[in-house]
Amino acid sequence: MTTTDARPETVHGPHGYAKEKDAHLKRLRRIEGQIRGLQRMVEEDVYCIDILTQVSASTKALQSFALRLLEEHLRHCVAQAATEGGEEIDAKVEEATAAIARLLRT
């Protein structure tokens, strides 16, 4: 059940974020705008501290998005695996733990 790059195969069907997909896309477009704003700030030779303030805001926005997505994954995918039981729950918990570890490294 893994691909050549050692990641689980893409699971088809409704994902945990499906109900909030439009809101997530809107949020990501806002974050994209923040990043473009950073590019403009550099092009316009804006003061370093002002750019760093915006970097911090963009970073927090991405972290907030990631936490929301993780919460939805836990509520949907992990909870569903727990209901089904078997080895699937162990795989989903391991997958979520690895995602949390990646988030903590950033």
Secondary structure, 3 states (H helix, E strand, C coil): CECCCCCECCCCCCCCCHHHHHHHHHHHHHHHHHHHHHHHHHHCCCCHHHHHHHHHHHHHHHHHHHHHHHHHHHHHHHHHHHHHCCHHHHHHHHHHHHHHHHHHHC
